[in-house]
Amino acid sequence: MAFTWSKTIYMGLDPIFLTELSISIIIFSTIASSKKSRVSKIKTADNEIFEVEEAVATMSNTIKIMAGDCSGGVIPLNNVHSTIFARVIEWCKKHVDDGEDLEYYKGALKNCDATFFEVDQAVLYHLLTTANSLDIKPLLHQGCQRFVDMINGKTVEEIRQLLHIKNDFTNEEEDETRKKLWSSVVGMNSFILL
Amino acid sequence: MGQLISTAKLTSRRDCNHSQRSKSKSTALICPMQAEEAEELDRSSIYGLSDFISDLPDECLACIFQSLCPSDRKRCSLVCRRWLRIEGQSRHRLSLNAQSDLHPLIPSIFSRFDAVTKLALKCDRKSVSIGDEALVQISERCRNLTRLKLRACRDLTDAGMSAFAKNCRGLKKLSCGSCTFGAKGMNAVLDNCPALEELSVKRLRGITDGAAPEPIGPGVAAAALKTICLKELYNGQCFGPLIIGAKNLKSLKLFRCSGDWDKLFPLIADRVTGMVEIHMERIQVSDIGLVAISNCLNLEILHLVKTPECTNAGLGAVAEKCKLLRKLHIDGWKANRIGDQGLIAVAKSCPNLQELVLIGVNPTKLSLEILASNCLNLERLALCGSDTVGDAEISCIAVKCIALKKLCIKSCPVSDHGMEALASGCPNLVKVKVKKCRGVTPEGAHCLRANRGSLAVNLDTGEHLDASVSDGGAQDNGVEFPLVVAGQIGAPSIGSSSTGRSTSYKLLGLLSGRSLVACTLRRLASSNGSSRS
């Protein structure tokens, strides 16, 4: 403080005025920063508590609604594990200012979010399920797009093997469905019968 | 620790099994595992393998299916029963060939696709279409229909449309073309569908039957209607009550509908104050109608196509009052009723003009100058089939149209000098199209391209012909060229969706049309030449 005082005297400025000014600046900036960093407290299924900026957390419509009900308390997420939640929050932090346009997110998937989804199927499923239960549409759409890319151009058997799905049609059922599916019953339209 | 991430359906054991199979990264995410336990599970049957996707919620699967192309979607339907079910439930759009043999299939189609909201029923002229009964069955199964498109369904009558309307009261958009029902059917829709926002009718035969045309509208739909489009109707004016009653109407498009529309426009302009867009093509309308339209003070878009009774006076009247005019298209049909005078009036009163298309109109530097100076937001300009647009006009545009982004010049007496002027003007120009302008040679095009590197230039000065012939090396052997073309086209069209096929057909057409002819001629010429020597 003494240092500041001597400096201001040297500069010929009224030190008292400057002190008042600096105090009001400090007060103002603390108010401003506290407004910015309003925190949501979220507890995941494994009892871990996350403190997340409200703007980031409310990218999830589910959390937004629950925050309204909890009014300042801890929001419990009984279906989400901390490790997946951490990833989701990481994604939300990146996109907090990006708005709702799904076309933008489609493009982002190829650029900044490309590595985010380079995970194995287990994690991918959990991300998608979590995005669905937390109602974060852009993340859900990006996750779905990953599947779309995986499925694109593959045969039925290839899809089953890739995603480890059991074929529960009987042989007759499968043949009949396939016949009806692929025969153009009434012309050019691609509708499917069963 | 049994706490795991996903839904209650998953058992912890199975999850741990999956995690062990995946990379170590995900193992840490899900749960810690004992090595022996993992080995045990490893030896389990094939059906113990990770099947996460069966636990993915239906909505997620539906979201995936909706982003797939039609052929991928078909294949996904065959993967397993659950996928077949969800794929059917998540299909909201359906387009059916509405011939009469569709009728017996309706129950099974709509039990599979039980969430259709947008339906197209298209028949062709040669076949018998579905009848009223089929339409009613469809309407009973698709009660949440929001859009219906009917094409050439000639066996649908007023009764069928009426029953349909009573079942699908949530209809927002109706588009019918070449149908034969009449005013009663149309009125039934208007009386039963209070949410109808868009109505598009082309060639409705039923309204011309009978001595006097029955009036159509307004009905409960009138208040919700935002867009009305009428094409090729003999008694189009029977829609008068509907148009006048649609007080929230924003867009009105009339194409080749007979009758004297001058009488109707004063009534329309009086009641429909929010009109934003009016298209008129080959209808009977004159300056009287335009003066009435000038009372639509919110008008932003006006298309006057082949309406030779509309003159400079009428256009001036509109321009003077409709100061929000953003897009103006005029096809003067070379009748010279609209020219510099009308355009100057537009230039003086409509500073927001963004898009101007003039076909068969003869503007000169006089009007273009003022347009360029006053309309500082002019971004898109097209001049087609004009006898007066020459190099002086292009130079004027180049110098003064600062905001211009896209320019199209077709069949105008422009030459290479004009191209030079353009090369050094219009700083914001992004795309240029110059077609069928005999005075423009490849040199002019080259000049333009050379000076404006980032500009997308599209010229058909015979330059394309030269380029493709020389690239294909067809001068030596004309036979090779077509084979090369076929080979290139063949590959992408295999197994692709319909869009892929159409672009490859287009490409084939383009190349075969121009280059094959050109190279064949060359071959003939060279062979003739060589045979002589």
Boltz contact constraints between the chains, C-beta under 6 A:
constraints:
  - contact:
      token1: [A, 45]
      token2: [B, 3]
      max_distance: 6.0
  - contact:
      token1: [A, 46]
      token2: [B, 3]
      max_distance: 6.0
  - contact:
      token1: [A, 81]
      token2: [B, 5]
      max_distance: 6.0
  - contact:
      token1: [A, 83]
      token2: [B, 29]
      max_distance: 6.0
  - contact:
      token1: [A, 84]
      token2: [B, 5]
      max_distance: 6.0
  - contact:
      token1: [A, 120]
      token2: [B, 22]
      max_distance: 6.0
  - contact:
      token1: [A, 120]
      token2: [B, 23]
      max_distance: 6.0
  - contact:
      token1: [A, 120]
      token2: [B, 26]
      max_distance: 6.0
  - contact:
      token1: [A, 122]
      token2: [B, 18]
      max_distance: 6.0
  - contact:
      token1: [A, 122]
      token2: [B, 22]
      max_distance: 6.0
  - contact:
      token1: [A, 122]
      token2: [B, 26]
      max_distance: 6.0
  - contact:
      token1: [A, 123]
      token2: [B, 26]
      max_distance: 6.0
  - contact:
      token1: [A, 125]
      token2: [B, 52]
      max_distance: 6.0
  - contact:
      token1: [A, 125]
      token2: [B, 56]
      max_distance: 6.0
  - contact:
      token1: [A, 126]
      token2: [B, 5]
      max_distance: 6.0
  - contact:
      token1: [A, 128]
      token2: [B, 60]
      max_distance: 6.0
  - contact:
      token1: [A, 129]
      token2: [B, 6]
      max_distance: 6.0
  - contact:
      token1: [A, 132]
      token2: [B, 57]
      max_distance: 6.0
  - contact:
      token1: [A, 132]
      token2: [B, 59]
      max_distance: 6.0
  - contact:
      token1: [A, 132]
      token2: [B, 60]
      max_distance: 6.0
  - contact:
      token1: [A, 144]
      token2: [B, 63]
      max_distance: 6.0
  - contact:
      token1: [A, 144]
      token2: [B, 64]
      max_distance: 6.0
  - contact:
      token1: [A, 144]
      token2: [B, 67]
      max_distance: 6.0
  - contact:
      token1: [A, 147]
      token2: [B, 64]
      max_distance: 6.0
  - contact:
      token1: [A, 148]
      token2: [B, 67]
      max_distance: 6.0
  - contact:
      token1: [A, 148]
      token2: [B, 68]
      max_distance: 6.0
  - contact:
      token1: [A, 151]
      token2: [B, 72]
      max_distance: 6.0
  - contact:
      token1: [A, 152]
      token2: [B, 72]
      max_distance: 6.0
  - contact:
      token1: [A, 156]
      token2: [B, 75]
      max_distance: 6.0
  - contact:
      token1: [A, 156]
      token2: [B, 78]
      max_distance: 6.0
  - contact:
      token1: [A, 156]
      token2: [B, 79]
      max_distance: 6.0
  - contact:
      token1: [A, 159]
      token2: [B, 79]
      max_distance: 6.0
  - contact:
      token1: [A, 160]
      token2: [B, 79]
      max_distance: 6.0
  - contact:
      token1: [A, 163]
      token2: [B, 53]
      max_distance: 6.0
  - contact:
      token1: [A, 164]
      token2: [B, 49]
      max_distance: 6.0
  - contact:
      token1: [A, 164]
      token2: [B, 50]
      max_distance: 6.0
  - contact:
      token1: [A, 164]
      token2: [B, 51]
      max_distance: 6.0
  - contact:
      token1: [A, 165]
      token2: [B, 79]
      max_distance: 6.0
  - contact:
      token1: [A, 165]
      token2: [B, 80]
      max_distance: 6.0
  - contact:
      token1: [A, 166]
      token2: [B, 47]
      max_distance: 6.0
  - contact:
      token1: [A, 167]
      token2: [B, 80]
      max_distance: 6.0
  - contact:
      token1: [A, 168]
      token2: [B, 80]
      max_distance: 6.0
  - contact:
      token1: [A, 168]
      token2: [B, 81]
      max_distance: 6.0
  - contact:
      token1: [A, 181]
      token2: [B, 74]
      max_distance: 6.0
  - contact:
      token1: [A, 186]
      token2: [B, 97]
      max_distance: 6.0
  - contact:
      token1: [A, 186]
      token2: [B, 102]
      max_distance: 6.0
  - contact:
      token1: [A, 187]
      token2: [B, 97]
      max_distance: 6.0
  - contact:
      token1: [A, 189]
      token2: [B, 95]
      max_distance: 6.0
  - contact:
      token1: [A, 189]
      token2: [B, 96]
      max_distance: 6.0
  - contact:
      token1: [A, 189]
      token2: [B, 97]
      max_distance: 6.0
  - contact:
      token1: [A, 190]
      token2: [B, 70]
      max_distance: 6.0
  - contact:
      token1: [A, 192]
      token2: [B, 77]
      max_distance: 6.0
  - contact:
      token1: [A, 193]
      token2: [B, 108]
      max_distance: 6.0
  - contact:
      token1: [A, 194]
      token2: [B, 112]
      max_distance: 6.0
